Structure formats: structure tokens, C-alpha cells
Amino acid sequence: MKAPTGNIASIDEYIVGFPEPVQAILSLLRSSIRLAAPQAVEKISYRIPTFYFNGHLVYFAAFKRHIGFYPTASGIAAFREELKCYKTSKGAVRFPMDQPLPLKPVGEIVAFRLQENSRKQENGKRSGGRLRKTEEPGNEIQR
């Protein structure tokens, strides 16, 4: 199974590029993320689906034998115990295609990431950006 090719403009386009059984899994994951973060914007980034709210919340992608879920390193670290039966790396977890998606932990991780990005907004920071001080003390400019 190969990921959709060409210019993918939406998550809908991404999902329909897979066989129907995989489409069902991806749609279920998308719905679970949407339920936990209704205010998030859907995008395609790095050619895979992402949900965005004051920065990237989570990404996901389909592969031959698993669904990759990418809640960043903080999402993986905060839910290490809940994800212990899955293969994980610093910022990713693999959900095997032949097992049900763990929708409750997915929702909790998304809610956690939403809180993280909301705090960034409250602090005047964007995800991926940082504040730099100008030469005058107390003046900051956002990049």
C-alpha cells in the first residue's frame, strides 16, 4: 500500500487515496481527534494530515502495517504508560492495522496537546517560534 501521490490539498483527499478498510481506520482516527479538538484546523503538512491550533497538535499517516500517530515528543512522554504496548519513538507511536485504535488515549493526548498549545498562545508564543529580545531591555519582538 502506498500513500497518495501528487498534491494533496485536504485530509479528505489523503484518506480516499487508500483502500476502504484503511479509509475507515483513518476516518475513525480523524473523528477522534476532531472530537477532542473541535477548534483545530485541518491541514496537510509534510504531505500527511495534521491538526493545527496555535501550532501543530498532532499528525497521522497510514503505512502498510500501521497507522503512525505523531503527537510530538511531549505527547509521547506524558502518555508513556498508556502507550507502553505500542512501538514508540521520541515523537511517534505506531498503531498496528490489525488492532483496534486506542481512541480513549488518542483523545486524551490530543486534549493534552491542545492545552500545551493554548498555554503557548497565552504566553505570546507560537509553536515553532520563539521570542527574541531586542537590544533594549524589556522589549521583545515575536518571530
C-alpha positions in Angstrom: 0.0 0.0 0.0 1.3 3.4 -1.0 0.4 6.8 0.3 -1.4 9.1 -2.1 0.8 10.9 -4.5 0.6 14.3 -6.1 -0.5 17.5 -4.5 -2.9 16.6 -1.7 -4.9 19.6 -0.6 -7.1 18.1 2.2 -7.4 15.3 4.7 -10.3 14.0 2.6 -8.1 13.7 -0.4 -5.5 11.9 1.7 -7.9 9.4 3.1 -9.6 8.5 -0.2 -6.2 7.6 -1.6 -6.2 4.4 0.5 -8.2 1.1 0.3 -11.6 1.2 2.0 -10.5 -0.7 5.2 -7.7 1.8 5.7 -10.0 4.7 4.9 -12.3 3.5 7.7 -9.4 3.5 10.2 -8.2 6.9 9.2 -11.7 8.4 9.3 -12.2 7.0 12.8 -8.9 8.5 14.0 -9.7 11.8 12.3 -13.1 11.8 14.1 -11.5 11.1 17.4 -9.0 13.9 17.0 -11.8 16.3 15.9 -13.9 15.4 19.0 -11.0 16.2 21.3 -10.1 19.4 19.4 -13.1 20.8 17.6 -11.4 24.2 17.3 -8.4 22.8 15.5 -7.8 23.5 11.8 -7.2 20.5 9.5 -4.2 20.8 7.2 -1.8 18.8 5.1 1.8 19.3 6.3 4.7 17.2 5.3 2.2 15.5 2.9 0.3 14.0 5.8 -2.8 15.1 7.8 -2.3 17.4 10.7 -4.4 19.3 13.1 -3.4 22.8 13.9 -4.2 25.1 16.8 -1.6 27.8 17.6 0.9 25.3 16.2 0.8 21.7 15.2 -1.2 19.5 17.6 -0.9 16.1 16.0 -0.2 14.4 12.7 -1.2 11.0 11.4 -0.4 8.8 8.4 -1.1 5.3 7.1 1.5 2.8 6.3 1.5 -0.8 5.1 1.1 -2.4 8.6 0.4 0.5 10.9 -1.0 4.0 11.4 1.6 6.5 12.5 0.3 9.0 15.1 2.6 11.9 15.8 1.7 14.0 18.9 5.2 15.4 19.3 7.7 14.3 22.0 5.7 15.9 24.8 2.6 13.9 23.9 4.5 10.7 23.9 6.3 11.4 27.1 3.2 12.4 29.0 1.4 9.2 28.0 4.3 6.8 28.1 2.4 4.4 30.4 -0.8 4.4 28.2 1.3 3.7 25.1 3.6 1.0 26.5 2.0 -1.8 24.4 2.8 0.1 21.2 6.0 0.8 19.4 7.0 4.4 20.1 9.8 6.8 19.4 10.5 10.3 20.6 7.5 11.9 18.9 5.6 9.0 17.3 3.6 5.9 18.1 2.6 3.1 15.7 -0.9 1.6 15.9 -0.9 -1.8 14.2 -3.5 -2.1 11.4 -4.8 -5.4 12.7 -5.7 -4.0 16.2 -8.4 -1.5 17.2 -7.3 2.1 17.5 -6.9 3.2 21.2 -9.4 6.0 20.8 -9.5 7.0 24.5 -5.7 7.6 24.8 -5.7 9.3 21.4 -8.4 11.8 22.6 -6.5 12.4 25.9 -3.3 13.0 24.1 -5.0 15.5 21.7 -6.5 17.3 24.7 -3.1 17.4 26.3 -1.5 18.9 23.2 -4.4 21.4 22.9 -3.7 22.6 26.4 0.0 22.9 25.6 -0.6 25.0 22.6 -3.2 27.1 24.4 -0.5 27.9 27.0 1.8 29.0 24.3 -0.8 31.3 23.0 -1.4 32.8 26.5 2.4 33.3 26.8 2.6 35.1 23.4 4.5 32.3 21.7 3.7 30.3 18.6 4.6 26.7 18.2 7.9 26.6 16.5 8.7 30.2 17.1 10.5 31.9 19.9 10.7 35.3 21.4 13.8 37.3 20.9 14.9 40.3 22.9 15.8 43.5 21.1 18.7 45.5 22.3 16.6 47.5 24.7 15.8 45.5 27.9 12.2 44.7 28.3 11.3 44.9 24.6 10.6 41.7 22.9 9.6 41.0 19.4 7.9 37.9 18.2 9.4 36.0 15.3 
